[in-house]
Amino acid sequence: MSTPAISLPDLTPRLAPIRPINGFSEMQRLMHLRKWRQSVATRTPDEMTDDARRIYNASVRIPLPIEQQALTLLEHSAATGLTGTNSLMWLQGPPGAGKTDLAREIAAQYTDPISVGAPALPSSTNINYAHIPIAETAAQGDQLAGLAHAGCRWFGIDPGKTGSESTDILAQAMYNCRTQVLIIDDLHTASQGHAGVNALRVLLNKVPAHVILVSLSPDYVEKPSIAGALVHRIPSAQQILARTKKVKLGGSSHQSKATMRSAIIDALARFKLCAPCPQPGAIAEWFIENRHQDGLATLPLVFKGLRGIAARAVGSTETITLRDVLETEFE
């Protein structure tokens, strides 16, 4: 019996009618790749080509232990409509903890099955918009006006002359494109001050979507930033904090040995290799013993290294051994 052909993901950016540039096209590429992984997740290695297995192993999503909690909070907040407005979630964690990746994944699960986005359909009004379920912007080390400005650029539209105008333009674009989740990354780099916090409050009140804030954890946040202002609970931040659910991601040293062992053994079982890992327990113990090393400080960094080993094993060893791990330089 012949095996059905598997289509590799088309990673070519697809631009939509409102001129989204790299921001939207990159998000769409990530979502297409995510959909493709889901379509082949139940395939056995002999049902896939080597190229397909390399792509899968290099990109396979390995859930963090906290992922279900974060998704449940997003779903609950969205369903209850905190204070009658859009819900807010704040992901905090050390560098390399997988905060942005987690934000994208729970946003995709929340908006699924329409998380990829699509070009507009013909309209009798001749005013067409793309469907963009998930939008993303990031602070760029300046006042919050730059955040709304960057959000407009992410959609591929011109920002306003002021932060207030850019906020209005961004909110309208999200409404037109039926955006359900907005991810605001690197909040710890946005300049602080009462005016900055008030600008964030206005932006959060105007955007017609659930918002996921992403920043370094309090130990890494200095006070002169928007994230710092929220951490130190200055008076002008109280309205934002009252409707915000926090999710804290920890480094490997904050994970219990049992949790870390289970996560690594689960990761080793997810790769498309012809032979199972012969030493999953020993590999997990090595990572636990060495988790204070910089390149192993968080589970996402461990997973990144394992993905690289698994991709290289396709067509050669077809498995992952403790020796492979010992010979790998984790960054």
C-alpha positions as CSV (number, residue, x, y, z in Angstrom):
1,M,0.0,0.0,0.0
2,S,1.4,3.4,-1.0
3,T,2.1,6.0,1.7
4,P,0.4,9.4,1.1
5,A,2.8,12.1,0.2
6,I,3.6,14.7,2.8
7,S,3.8,18.3,1.7
8,L,6.6,20.3,3.3
9,P,5.7,23.7,4.7
10,D,5.9,26.6,2.3
11,L,8.0,29.1,4.2
12,T,7.7,31.8,1.6
13,P,6.1,34.9,3.2
14,R,2.6,35.6,2.0
15,L,1.7,39.3,2.0
16,A,-1.9,40.3,2.6
17,P,-3.8,43.3,1.1
18,I,-3.0,45.8,3.9
19,R,0.7,45.5,3.2
20,P,2.0,43.5,6.3
21,I,5.8,43.5,6.2
22,N,8.2,41.2,8.0
23,G,6.2,41.1,11.2
24,F,3.0,39.5,9.9
25,S,4.8,37.4,7.3
26,E,7.1,35.9,9.9
27,M,4.1,35.2,12.2
28,Q,2.3,33.5,9.3
29,R,5.4,31.5,8.5
30,L,5.6,30.3,12.1
31,M,1.9,29.3,12.1
32,H,2.2,27.5,8.8
33,L,5.1,25.5,10.2
34,R,3.1,24.8,13.3
35,K,0.2,23.5,11.3
36,W,2.5,21.3,9.2
37,R,4.0,19.8,12.3
38,Q,0.6,18.9,13.6
39,S,-0.3,17.3,10.3
40,V,2.6,14.9,10.5
41,A,2.8,14.4,14.2
42,T,1.4,10.9,14.1
43,R,3.5,9.7,11.1
44,T,6.2,7.1,11.7
45,P,9.8,7.9,10.6
46,D,9.5,5.5,7.6
47,E,6.5,7.4,6.4
48,M,8.5,10.6,6.1
49,T,11.4,11.7,3.9
50,D,14.7,12.5,5.5
51,D,14.3,16.2,4.6
52,A,10.9,16.2,6.2
53,R,12.2,14.6,9.4
54,R,15.1,17.1,9.6
55,I,12.6,20.0,9.5
56,Y,10.4,18.3,12.0
57,N,13.2,17.5,14.5
58,A,14.7,20.9,14.2
59,S,11.4,22.7,14.9
60,V,9.3,20.3,16.9
61,R,7.4,22.0,19.7
62,I,8.3,20.6,23.2
63,P,5.8,21.9,25.8
64,L,7.1,23.5,28.9
65,P,5.7,22.2,32.2
66,I,3.9,25.5,32.8
67,E,2.3,25.7,29.3
68,Q,-1.1,24.3,30.2
69,Q,-1.4,26.6,33.2
70,A,-0.7,29.6,31.0
71,L,-3.2,28.5,28.4
72,T,-5.9,27.9,31.0
73,L,-5.3,31.4,32.4
74,L,-5.6,33.0,29.0
75,E,-8.9,31.1,28.2
76,H,-10.3,31.8,31.7
77,S,-9.5,35.5,31.5
78,A,-10.9,35.8,28.0
79,A,-14.1,34.0,29.0
80,T,-14.7,36.1,32.1
81,G,-13.9,39.5,30.5
82,L,-12.0,41.0,33.4
83,T,-13.5,44.4,34.4
84,G,-15.5,44.4,31.2
85,T,-12.4,44.9,29.0
86,N,-9.8,42.8,27.2
87,S,-7.9,40.4,29.4
88,L,-4.2,40.8,30.2
89,M,-1.5,38.2,30.9
90,W,2.1,38.9,31.9
91,L,4.7,36.3,31.2
92,Q,7.9,36.8,33.2
93,G,11.1,34.8,33.2
94,P,14.9,34.9,32.9
95,P,16.7,35.1,29.5
96,G,16.2,32.0,27.4
97,A,13.2,30.8,29.4
98,G,11.0,30.6,26.3
99,K,8.7,33.5,27.1
100,T,8.1,34.7,23.5
101,D,7.7,31.2,22.2
102,L,5.2,30.3,25.0
103,A,3.2,33.5,24.2
104,R,3.0,32.6,20.6
105,E,2.0,29.0,21.3
106,I,-0.8,29.7,23.8
107,A,-2.1,32.4,21.5
108,A,-2.1,29.9,18.6
109,Q,-3.9,27.3,20.7
110,Y,-6.4,29.9,21.8
111,T,-7.2,31.1,18.3
112,D,-7.0,27.6,16.7
113,P,-8.1,26.5,14.1
114,I,-7.7,29.9,12.4
115,S,-4.3,30.8,13.8
116,V,-2.4,30.9,10.5
117,G,-4.3,34.0,9.1
118,A,-5.5,34.5,5.6
119,P,-5.6,37.1,2.9
120,A,-8.8,39.1,2.5
121,L,-11.7,37.9,0.4
122,P,-13.2,40.1,-2.4
123,S,-15.5,42.7,-1.0
124,S,-18.2,44.8,-2.6
125,T,-16.8,47.9,-0.8
126,N,-13.3,47.3,-2.3
127,I,-11.9,47.7,1.2
128,N,-10.2,44.4,2.0
129,Y,-8.2,43.3,5.0
130,A,-6.2,40.3,5.9
131,H,-7.3,38.0,8.7
132,I,-4.6,38.3,11.4
133,P,-5.6,36.5,14.5
134,I,-2.3,37.0,16.4
135,A,-0.3,40.3,16.3
136,E,3.0,41.0,17.9
137,T,5.0,44.1,18.7
138,A,8.0,44.8,21.0
139,A,9.4,47.7,23.0
140,Q,12.5,49.2,21.5
141,G,14.2,51.0,24.3
142,D,12.2,54.2,24.0
143,Q,9.0,55.8,25.3
144,L,5.8,53.8,24.9
145,A,4.9,55.8,21.8
146,G,7.5,53.7,20.0
147,L,5.6,50.6,21.0
148,A,2.4,51.7,19.1
149,H,4.6,52.9,16.3
150,A,6.3,49.5,16.0
151,G,2.9,47.8,16.1
152,C,1.7,49.8,13.1
153,R,4.9,48.9,11.2
154,W,4.3,45.2,12.1
155,F,1.0,45.4,10.3
156,G,2.7,47.2,7.4
157,I,0.8,50.5,7.8
158,D,2.2,54.0,8.5
159,P,2.1,55.1,12.1
160,G,0.7,58.5,13.3
161,K,2.7,61.6,14.1
162,T,2.2,61.0,17.8
163,G,1.9,58.1,20.2
164,S,-1.8,58.7,20.6
165,E,-2.4,58.7,16.8
166,S,-0.3,55.5,16.4
167,T,-2.3,53.8,19.1
168,D,-5.6,54.7,17.4
169,I,-4.2,53.4,14.0
170,L,-3.0,50.2,15.6
171,A,-6.3,49.6,17.3
172,Q,-8.2,50.1,14.1
173,A,-5.9,47.8,12.2
174,M,-6.5,45.1,14.8
175,Y,-10.3,45.6,14.6
176,N,-10.2,45.4,10.8
177,C,-8.1,42.3,10.8
178,R,-10.1,40.5,13.5
179,T,-7.0,40.2,15.7
180,Q,-7.8,38.2,18.8
181,V,-4.4,38.3,20.7
182,L,-1.8,41.0,20.8
183,I,1.7,40.0,22.1
184,I,3.7,42.9,23.6
185,D,7.3,41.7,23.9
186,D,10.4,43.1,25.7
187,L,8.3,45.3,28.0
188,H,11.4,45.7,30.3
189,T,13.1,47.9,27.6
190,A,10.3,50.5,27.3
191,S,11.2,53.7,29.2
192,Q,9.2,54.4,32.3
193,G,7.6,57.3,34.1
194,H,4.0,58.0,35.0
195,A,3.4,59.2,31.4
196,G,4.7,55.9,30.0
197,V,2.5,53.8,32.3
198,N,-0.5,55.9,31.4
199,A,0.3,55.5,27.7
200,L,0.4,51.7,28.2
201,R,-2.9,51.9,30.0
202,V,-4.5,53.8,27.2
203,L,-3.1,51.4,24.6
204,L,-4.4,48.4,26.5
205,N,-7.8,50.0,26.8
206,K,-8.0,50.7,23.1
207,V,-6.8,47.5,21.4
208,P,-9.7,45.1,20.7
209,A,-7.9,41.9,21.7
210,H,-6.6,39.9,24.6
211,V,-3.0,41.1,25.5
212,I,0.0,39.0,26.5
213,L,2.8,41.1,28.0
214,V,6.3,39.6,28.0
215,S,9.3,40.8,30.0
216,L,12.2,39.6,32.0
217,S,11.4,38.5,35.6
218,P,11.7,41.0,38.4
219,D,15.2,40.0,39.3
220,Y,16.4,41.2,35.9
221,V,14.2,44.3,35.6
222,E,15.4,47.8,36.5
223,K,12.9,50.3,37.9
224,P,13.3,52.8,34.9
225,S,11.2,50.8,32.6
226,I,7.5,50.0,32.1
227,A,8.0,46.5,33.4
228,G,9.9,48.0,36.4
229,A,7.0,50.3,37.1
230,L,4.6,47.4,37.1
231,V,6.9,45.3,39.3
232,H,7.2,48.1,41.9
233,R,3.4,48.8,41.7
234,I,3.6,52.5,41.3
235,P,0.2,54.2,41.7
236,S,-0.4,54.8,38.0
237,A,0.1,51.1,37.3
238,Q,-2.6,49.9,39.6
239,Q,-5.4,49.8,37.0
240,I,-3.2,47.6,34.7
241,L,-2.2,45.3,37.5
242,A,-5.8,44.8,38.7
243,R,-6.7,43.1,35.5
244,T,-3.4,41.2,34.8
245,K,-2.7,37.6,35.4
246,K,1.0,36.8,36.0
247,V,2.7,33.6,34.8
248,K,6.3,33.2,36.0
249,L,8.7,31.0,34.1
250,G,11.8,29.7,36.0
251,G,15.2,28.6,35.0
252,S,16.4,25.0,35.3
253,S,17.6,25.6,38.8
254,H,14.0,26.4,39.8
255,Q,12.6,23.2,38.4
256,S,12.3,20.1,40.6
257,K,14.5,17.2,39.5
258,A,11.4,15.1,38.8
259,T,9.8,17.8,36.6
260,M,13.0,18.3,34.7
261,R,13.6,14.6,34.2
262,S,10.1,14.1,32.9
263,A,10.3,17.0,30.5
264,I,13.6,15.8,29.0
265,I,12.5,12.2,28.6
266,D,9.3,13.4,27.0
267,A,11.4,15.6,24.6
268,L,13.6,12.7,23.6
269,A,10.5,10.6,22.6
270,R,9.1,13.3,20.3
271,F,11.8,13.2,17.6
272,K,11.3,11.4,14.3
273,L,14.2,8.9,14.4
274,C,14.3,5.3,13.4
275,A,15.6,4.0,16.7
276,P,14.4,5.1,20.1
277,C,16.8,6.8,22.5
278,P,18.6,4.0,24.4
279,Q,19.5,6.1,27.5
280,P,16.8,8.6,28.2
281,G,17.2,8.4,32.0
282,A,21.0,8.8,31.8
283,I,20.6,11.8,29.5
284,A,18.1,13.4,31.8
285,E,20.3,12.9,34.8
286,W,23.3,14.5,33.0
287,F,21.2,17.6,32.2
288,I,20.0,17.8,35.8
289,E,23.6,17.6,37.2
290,N,24.8,20.3,34.8
291,R,21.8,22.6,34.9
292,H,23.7,25.5,36.4
293,Q,25.8,25.8,33.2
294,D,24.9,28.9,31.1
295,G,23.8,26.9,28.0
296,L,21.6,24.6,30.1
297,A,20.1,27.3,32.4
298,T,16.6,26.8,31.1
299,L,14.6,23.9,29.6
300,P,14.1,25.8,26.2
301,L,17.9,26.0,25.9
302,V,18.1,22.2,26.6
303,F,15.4,21.5,24.1
304,K,17.2,23.7,21.5
305,G,20.3,21.6,21.8
306,L,18.4,18.3,21.6
307,R,16.6,19.5,18.4
308,G,20.0,20.1,16.8
309,I,21.2,16.6,17.8
310,A,18.0,15.0,16.5
311,A,18.2,16.9,13.2
312,R,21.8,15.8,12.6
313,A,20.9,12.2,13.5
314,V,18.6,11.8,10.5
315,G,20.2,9.6,7.9
316,S,23.2,8.8,10.2
317,T,22.9,7.4,13.7
318,E,19.1,7.7,13.8
319,T,19.1,7.9,17.6
320,I,20.3,10.1,20.4
321,T,22.8,8.8,22.9
322,L,24.5,10.2,26.0
323,R,27.7,10.4,23.9
324,D,25.9,12.7,21.4
325,V,24.9,14.9,24.3
326,L,28.4,15.0,25.8
327,E,29.9,16.0,22.4
328,T,27.5,18.8,21.8
329,E,28.3,22.4,22.8
330,F,25.2,23.9,24.3
331,E,24.9,27.7,23.9
